[in-house]
Amino acid sequence: MARGHARVTGSALGPYQTAVVRIGFSFTWLLFLLREWPHRRELYGPDGPWSWDMARQLIDGNRAFTTLMWSDSDLWFETVYALALVSALLLLLGWRTRTMSVLFMLGVLSLQNRSIFLGDGGDNLIHLMSLYLVLTRCGQVWSLDARRAARRPDGQEPLRDTTGIVLWTVLGLALAWAQLFTDAGLSPIADGPLPGLGWATVLWGLWLVQGGWWLARRYAPGEPRTVLDMLANLAHNGALVVIMGEVCLLYASAGWYKVQGSRWQDGTALYYPLHLDYFSPWPSLADALASSGTLVMLLTYGTVIVQVAFPFTLLNRRAKNAMLVLLMLEHVGIAVALGLPFFSLAAIAADAVFLPTAFLLWTGRKATRARDRLAARAVRLPRQRTGEHDEQPDDEKPAPTLTG
């Protein structure tokens, strides 16, 4: 028990897994926003069939959170959409990860709750994971934050953090403006993510915690900083367990519900979506798959078996790794054959929380080598100057190098 307590309070577990989850979901959301940029006003804005007044009536009933209900102006909608894009990009890069994870969550909730009839299973997964990522320390590795921390001598904290202070101040002023001068209606005890916990308490609490973290790091680096680190590690590890449980619940519920369906029982469930025009981006591929009854049966039964068995394979590392490969291949097939790339990307990003650390480190080394090779190819030797005005003495000419 003592070793377990020291482990969960002394370190944030799964740094590479949480980094992959952060990168995967921010990348998926960023791609989705970019793809729907020409149609953003029809999907979530003033030109959509689900008008602002209709959304207001629904929000008054379900009490969901969305900043798009604070104003019905076109400028405000464009601002929220642009901020959602920027926060997704910066979270992907790992810049000011704690702050960007909160802004990423607000962007996801604002757009999805504005038009709830547009989403699918992938959107629901992004919705949930955006909440969990706020509690994780997902910028420990593979982020600009980690790169900046690695450049500090002996891990020393910077004497000044002007960017962080300015960002913290601006966000505090923006939150005060939203609560005082808009129709946000942020309550401290109602309509929040948890019963009795309103969005005003959550957002102001996160803002104050961020300020307290900076004060402890700057003026109390001893025991107060240690206690805050322990609490942050507890929150991270708890959120990591919730993310893993969410993935297990996702596959278990999907698999057991499929078992109850007659089409899944007789092995023909996959046949029908392959004949729907909406889910057939490649008609020839869909026809080829549907033409083989044996292949349809194997894929149908295989999907059920893999989803039902996945939570139990976590007891064995090799079985779990093999099942992860099958699940990811299944989602790749869904993306290609049924035309659901964002659903598949979200599911694969969630599956990545179970990837082994050795594989992630190997992938990181390969990516680093590929980046270095690309950077080396981009370097060009300086051109030799010609002409009598460009001539220099031999002893003054710089020696050509690969780095210039």
C-alpha positions as CSV (number, residue, x, y, z in Angstrom):
1,M,0.0,0.0,0.0
2,A,2.9,2.4,0.8
3,R,4.5,1.7,-2.6
4,G,1.2,2.2,-4.4
5,H,0.5,5.4,-2.5
6,A,3.9,6.7,-3.4
7,R,3.5,5.8,-7.0
8,V,0.1,7.4,-7.6
9,T,1.1,10.6,-5.7
10,G,4.7,10.9,-6.7
11,S,4.3,10.7,-10.5
12,A,1.8,11.2,-13.3
13,L,1.4,7.7,-14.8
14,G,1.2,7.0,-18.5
15,P,2.8,10.2,-19.8
16,Y,3.2,8.9,-23.3
17,Q,-0.3,7.4,-23.4
18,T,-1.9,10.7,-22.3
19,A,0.2,12.6,-24.8
20,V,-1.0,10.4,-27.6
21,V,-4.6,10.8,-26.4
22,R,-4.1,14.6,-26.3
23,I,-2.6,14.6,-29.8
24,G,-5.2,12.3,-31.3
25,F,-8.3,14.1,-30.1
26,S,-7.0,17.6,-30.7
27,F,-5.9,16.5,-34.2
28,T,-9.3,14.9,-34.9
29,W,-11.2,18.0,-33.8
30,L,-8.9,20.3,-35.7
31,L,-9.3,18.3,-38.9
32,F,-13.1,18.3,-38.4
33,L,-13.3,22.1,-37.9
34,L,-11.1,22.7,-40.9
35,R,-13.1,20.4,-43.1
36,E,-16.4,22.0,-42.1
37,W,-15.0,25.6,-42.4
38,P,-17.0,26.4,-45.5
39,H,-20.2,24.9,-43.9
40,R,-19.7,26.2,-40.4
41,R,-22.5,28.7,-40.5
42,E,-25.0,26.1,-41.7
43,L,-23.8,23.6,-39.0
44,Y,-23.4,25.7,-35.9
45,G,-24.1,29.3,-37.0
46,P,-26.9,31.7,-37.9
47,D,-27.6,30.1,-41.3
48,G,-28.4,26.6,-40.0
49,P,-31.8,25.0,-39.9
50,W,-31.5,24.7,-36.2
51,S,-31.8,28.4,-35.5
52,W,-30.4,30.4,-32.5
53,D,-33.9,30.8,-31.0
54,M,-34.6,27.0,-31.3
55,A,-31.2,26.3,-29.7
56,R,-32.0,28.7,-26.9
57,Q,-35.3,26.9,-26.1
58,L,-33.5,23.6,-26.0
59,I,-30.6,24.9,-23.8
60,D,-33.2,26.3,-21.4
61,G,-34.5,22.8,-21.0
62,N,-31.4,20.6,-20.9
63,R,-29.1,23.3,-19.3
64,A,-26.2,22.4,-21.5
65,F,-23.2,24.6,-21.7
66,T,-22.4,26.6,-24.9
67,T,-20.8,30.0,-25.3
68,L,-22.7,30.4,-28.6
69,M,-25.8,31.2,-26.6
70,W,-24.2,34.2,-25.0
71,S,-24.8,36.3,-28.1
72,D,-26.6,35.8,-31.4
73,S,-24.2,38.1,-33.4
74,D,-22.3,36.8,-36.4
75,L,-19.1,38.2,-35.0
76,W,-19.4,36.3,-31.8
77,F,-20.0,33.0,-33.7
78,E,-16.9,33.6,-35.9
79,T,-14.9,34.4,-32.8
80,V,-15.9,31.2,-31.0
81,Y,-15.2,29.0,-34.0
82,A,-11.8,30.6,-34.6
83,L,-10.9,30.2,-30.9
84,A,-11.9,26.5,-31.1
85,L,-9.6,26.1,-34.1
86,V,-6.7,27.9,-32.4
87,S,-7.1,26.0,-29.1
88,A,-7.2,22.6,-30.9
89,L,-4.0,23.5,-32.8
90,L,-2.1,24.7,-29.7
91,L,-3.2,21.7,-27.6
92,L,-2.0,19.5,-30.5
93,L,1.4,21.3,-30.2
94,G,1.4,21.2,-26.4
95,W,1.7,24.9,-25.9
96,R,0.5,26.0,-22.4
97,T,-1.2,22.6,-22.2
98,R,-3.1,23.2,-19.0
99,T,-4.8,26.4,-20.3
100,M,-5.3,25.0,-23.8
101,S,-7.0,21.9,-22.5
102,V,-9.6,24.1,-20.8
103,L,-10.2,26.2,-23.9
104,F,-10.3,23.0,-26.0
105,M,-13.1,21.7,-23.8
106,L,-15.0,25.0,-24.0
107,G,-14.7,24.9,-27.8
108,V,-16.0,21.4,-28.1
109,L,-18.9,21.9,-25.7
110,S,-19.9,25.2,-27.3
111,L,-20.1,23.9,-30.9
112,Q,-21.5,20.4,-30.1
113,N,-24.2,21.7,-27.7
114,R,-25.2,24.3,-30.1
115,S,-26.5,21.7,-32.6
116,I,-26.8,18.4,-30.9
117,F,-28.5,16.6,-33.8
118,L,-25.4,16.8,-35.9
119,G,-23.1,14.5,-33.9
120,D,-22.4,10.8,-34.0
121,G,-20.5,8.4,-31.8
122,G,-17.1,10.0,-32.6
123,D,-18.5,13.4,-31.5
124,N,-19.7,11.9,-28.2
125,L,-16.3,10.5,-27.6
126,I,-14.6,13.8,-28.2
127,H,-17.1,15.5,-26.0
128,L,-16.3,13.2,-23.0
129,M,-12.5,13.1,-23.6
130,S,-12.4,16.9,-23.7
131,L,-13.6,16.9,-20.1
132,Y,-11.2,14.3,-18.9
133,L,-8.2,15.9,-20.6
134,V,-8.6,19.0,-18.4
135,L,-7.6,16.9,-15.4
136,T,-4.6,15.2,-16.9
137,R,-1.0,16.3,-17.2
138,C,-0.9,15.5,-20.9
139,G,1.9,17.8,-21.8
140,Q,4.8,16.0,-20.0
141,V,6.2,14.7,-23.2
142,W,5.9,15.4,-26.9
143,S,4.9,19.0,-26.4
144,L,6.3,22.5,-26.6
145,D,5.9,22.7,-22.8
146,A,8.2,19.7,-22.3
147,R,10.7,21.1,-24.8
148,R,10.7,24.4,-23.0
149,A,11.2,22.7,-19.6
150,A,14.0,20.5,-21.0
151,R,16.0,23.7,-22.0
152,R,16.0,25.0,-18.4
153,P,19.4,24.4,-16.7
154,D,19.1,21.7,-14.0
155,G,15.3,21.8,-14.2
156,Q,15.1,25.3,-12.6
157,E,11.9,27.2,-12.8
158,P,12.1,30.5,-14.8
159,L,12.3,33.7,-12.8
160,R,9.7,35.3,-15.0
161,D,6.8,34.0,-17.1
162,T,5.4,37.0,-18.8
163,T,3.5,35.0,-21.4
164,G,1.8,32.9,-18.7
165,I,0.9,36.0,-16.6
166,V,-0.6,37.9,-19.6
167,L,-2.5,34.8,-20.7
168,W,-3.9,34.2,-17.2
169,T,-4.9,37.9,-16.9
170,V,-6.6,38.0,-20.3
171,L,-8.6,34.9,-19.6
172,G,-9.7,36.2,-16.2
173,L,-10.9,39.4,-17.7
174,A,-12.7,37.5,-20.4
175,L,-14.5,35.3,-17.9
176,A,-15.5,38.3,-15.8
177,W,-16.8,40.0,-18.9
178,A,-18.8,36.9,-19.9
179,Q,-20.4,36.7,-16.4
180,L,-21.1,40.3,-15.9
181,F,-22.0,41.7,-19.4
182,T,-23.5,38.7,-21.3
183,D,-26.3,36.3,-21.0
184,A,-24.0,33.5,-19.9
185,G,-25.9,32.9,-16.7
186,L,-23.0,31.0,-15.2
187,S,-24.2,29.6,-11.8
188,P,-21.9,28.5,-9.0
189,I,-24.0,25.5,-7.9
190,A,-26.2,24.6,-10.9
191,D,-26.0,23.5,-14.5
192,G,-22.4,22.3,-14.3
193,P,-20.6,19.1,-15.2
194,L,-21.4,17.6,-11.8
195,P,-24.4,17.9,-9.5
196,G,-24.1,20.9,-7.2
197,L,-21.1,22.2,-9.2
198,G,-21.9,25.0,-11.6
199,W,-19.8,26.2,-14.5
200,A,-18.9,29.5,-12.7
201,T,-17.3,27.4,-9.9
202,V,-15.5,25.2,-12.4
203,L,-14.1,28.0,-14.6
204,W,-13.2,30.4,-11.8
205,G,-11.8,27.5,-9.8
206,L,-9.5,26.4,-12.6
207,W,-8.4,30.0,-13.1
208,L,-7.6,30.4,-9.4
209,V,-5.8,27.1,-9.3
210,Q,-3.6,28.1,-12.2
211,G,-2.7,31.3,-10.4
212,G,-2.1,29.5,-7.1
213,W,0.2,27.0,-9.0
214,W,2.3,29.9,-10.3
215,L,2.5,31.6,-6.9
216,A,3.6,28.3,-5.2
217,R,6.2,27.7,-8.0
218,R,7.5,31.2,-7.8
219,Y,7.5,32.0,-4.0
220,A,7.0,28.6,-2.2
221,P,9.0,25.9,-4.1
222,G,9.2,23.7,-1.0
223,E,6.4,21.8,0.7
224,P,3.5,23.8,-0.9
225,R,4.8,23.0,-4.4
226,T,5.2,19.3,-3.4
227,V,1.6,19.1,-2.1
228,L,0.3,20.7,-5.3
229,D,2.3,18.3,-7.4
230,M,0.8,15.4,-5.4
231,L,-2.7,16.7,-5.9
232,A,-2.1,17.2,-9.6
233,N,-0.7,13.6,-9.9
234,L,-3.8,12.2,-8.1
235,A,-6.1,14.1,-10.5
236,H,-4.1,13.0,-13.5
237,N,-4.0,9.3,-12.5
238,G,-7.7,9.3,-11.5
239,A,-8.6,10.8,-14.9
240,L,-6.4,8.3,-16.7
241,V,-8.3,5.5,-14.9
242,V,-11.6,7.1,-16.0
243,I,-10.4,7.3,-19.6
244,M,-9.4,3.6,-19.6
245,G,-12.8,2.7,-18.0
246,E,-14.6,4.8,-20.6
247,V,-12.9,2.9,-23.5
248,C,-13.8,-0.5,-21.8
249,L,-17.4,0.6,-21.3
250,L,-17.6,1.8,-24.9
251,Y,-16.6,-1.6,-26.3
252,A,-18.4,-3.7,-23.8
253,S,-21.7,-1.9,-24.3
254,A,-21.3,-1.9,-28.1
255,G,-20.5,-5.5,-28.2
256,W,-23.2,-6.8,-25.8
257,Y,-25.9,-4.7,-27.5
258,K,-24.8,-6.2,-30.8
259,V,-25.2,-9.7,-29.4
260,Q,-28.8,-8.9,-28.8
261,G,-29.5,-8.0,-32.4
262,S,-30.8,-10.6,-34.8
263,R,-28.8,-9.3,-37.7
264,W,-25.6,-9.6,-35.7
265,Q,-26.6,-13.1,-34.6
266,D,-27.2,-14.4,-38.1
267,G,-24.0,-12.7,-39.4
268,T,-25.6,-10.3,-41.9
269,A,-25.4,-6.9,-40.0
270,L,-22.5,-5.6,-42.1
271,Y,-24.3,-6.3,-45.4
272,Y,-26.9,-3.6,-44.9
273,P,-24.8,-0.5,-44.3
274,L,-22.6,-1.4,-47.3
275,H,-25.7,-0.9,-49.5
276,L,-26.6,2.6,-48.1
277,D,-25.5,5.4,-50.4
278,Y,-24.8,7.6,-47.3
279,F,-22.2,5.1,-46.1
280,S,-20.7,4.2,-49.4
281,P,-18.0,6.6,-50.5
282,W,-16.5,3.8,-52.6
283,P,-19.4,1.9,-54.2
284,S,-17.1,-0.6,-56.0
285,L,-15.4,-1.4,-52.7
286,A,-18.7,-1.8,-50.9
287,D,-20.0,-4.1,-53.7
288,A,-16.9,-6.2,-53.5
289,L,-17.2,-6.7,-49.8
290,A,-20.9,-7.3,-49.8
291,S,-20.7,-9.8,-52.7
292,S,-18.9,-12.4,-50.5
293,G,-21.3,-13.9,-47.9
294,T,-18.4,-15.6,-46.1
295,L,-16.5,-12.4,-45.7
296,V,-19.5,-10.5,-44.5
297,M,-20.2,-13.2,-41.9
298,L,-16.6,-13.3,-40.7
299,L,-16.4,-9.5,-40.4
300,T,-19.8,-9.3,-38.6
301,Y,-18.9,-12.0,-36.0
302,G,-15.4,-10.8,-35.7
303,T,-16.6,-7.3,-34.8
304,V,-18.8,-8.7,-32.0
305,I,-16.1,-11.0,-30.7
306,V,-13.4,-8.3,-30.6
307,Q,-15.6,-5.7,-28.9
308,V,-16.9,-8.1,-26.2
309,A,-13.5,-9.7,-25.5
310,F,-11.5,-6.5,-25.4
311,P,-12.1,-5.6,-21.7
312,F,-11.1,-9.1,-20.6
313,T,-7.9,-9.1,-22.6
314,L,-6.5,-6.3,-20.4
315,L,-5.6,-9.1,-17.9
316,N,-3.0,-10.4,-20.4
317,R,-0.5,-8.0,-22.1
318,R,0.0,-9.9,-25.2
319,A,-3.7,-10.6,-25.8
320,K,-4.4,-6.9,-25.2
321,N,-1.8,-5.8,-27.7
322,A,-3.2,-8.2,-30.3
323,M,-6.7,-7.0,-29.7
324,L,-5.7,-3.4,-30.0
325,V,-4.3,-4.1,-33.5
326,L,-7.6,-5.7,-34.5
327,L,-9.6,-2.8,-33.1
328,M,-7.5,-0.2,-34.9
329,L,-7.7,-2.2,-38.1
330,E,-11.5,-2.4,-37.7
331,H,-11.7,1.4,-37.3
332,V,-9.5,1.9,-40.4
333,G,-11.9,-0.3,-42.3
334,I,-14.8,1.7,-41.0
335,A,-13.1,4.9,-42.1
336,V,-12.5,3.6,-45.6
337,A,-15.4,1.4,-46.4
338,L,-18.2,3.4,-44.6
339,G,-16.8,6.9,-45.0
340,L,-16.5,7.8,-41.3
341,P,-13.0,9.1,-40.9
342,F,-13.5,11.3,-37.9
343,F,-15.4,8.6,-35.9
344,S,-12.5,6.2,-36.6
345,L,-9.8,8.8,-35.7
346,A,-11.6,9.5,-32.4
347,A,-11.9,5.8,-31.6
348,I,-8.2,5.1,-32.4
349,A,-7.2,8.0,-30.3
350,A,-9.1,6.5,-27.4
351,D,-7.6,3.1,-28.0
352,A,-4.1,4.6,-27.8
353,V,-4.4,4.9,-24.0
354,F,-3.7,1.2,-23.9
355,L,-0.7,1.2,-26.2
356,P,2.5,-0.2,-24.6
357,T,5.1,2.4,-23.6
358,A,7.9,0.5,-25.5
359,F,6.0,0.8,-28.7
360,L,5.3,4.5,-28.2
361,L,9.0,5.2,-27.5
362,W,10.0,3.2,-30.6
363,T,7.4,5.3,-32.6
364,G,8.8,8.5,-31.2
365,R,12.3,7.6,-32.1
366,K,11.3,6.7,-35.7
367,A,9.4,10.0,-36.0
368,T,12.4,11.9,-34.7
369,R,14.7,10.3,-37.2
370,A,12.3,11.0,-40.0
371,R,12.0,14.6,-39.0
372,D,15.8,14.9,-38.8
373,R,16.2,13.4,-42.3
374,L,13.6,15.8,-43.7
375,A,15.4,18.7,-42.1
376,A,18.7,17.6,-43.5
377,R,17.3,17.3,-47.0
378,A,15.9,20.9,-46.7
379,V,19.4,22.3,-46.0
380,R,21.1,23.5,-49.1
381,L,24.8,24.2,-49.7
382,P,25.4,28.0,-50.1
383,R,25.8,28.9,-53.8
384,Q,29.3,29.9,-54.8
385,R,29.4,33.4,-55.9
386,T,30.5,34.3,-59.4
387,G,31.7,37.6,-60.9
388,E,34.7,39.8,-60.1
389,H,32.8,41.9,-57.5
390,D,31.9,38.7,-55.6
391,E,35.4,37.3,-55.4
392,Q,37.0,37.0,-52.0
393,P,40.4,35.9,-51.0
394,D,40.7,32.2,-50.5
395,D,41.5,32.6,-46.8
396,E,38.4,34.7,-46.3
397,K,35.9,32.4,-48.0
398,P,33.6,30.5,-45.6
399,A,33.9,26.8,-45.8
400,P,30.6,25.2,-47.1
401,T,28.8,23.1,-44.5
402,L,25.6,21.2,-44.4
403,T,24.2,23.7,-41.9
404,G,25.3,26.7,-43.8
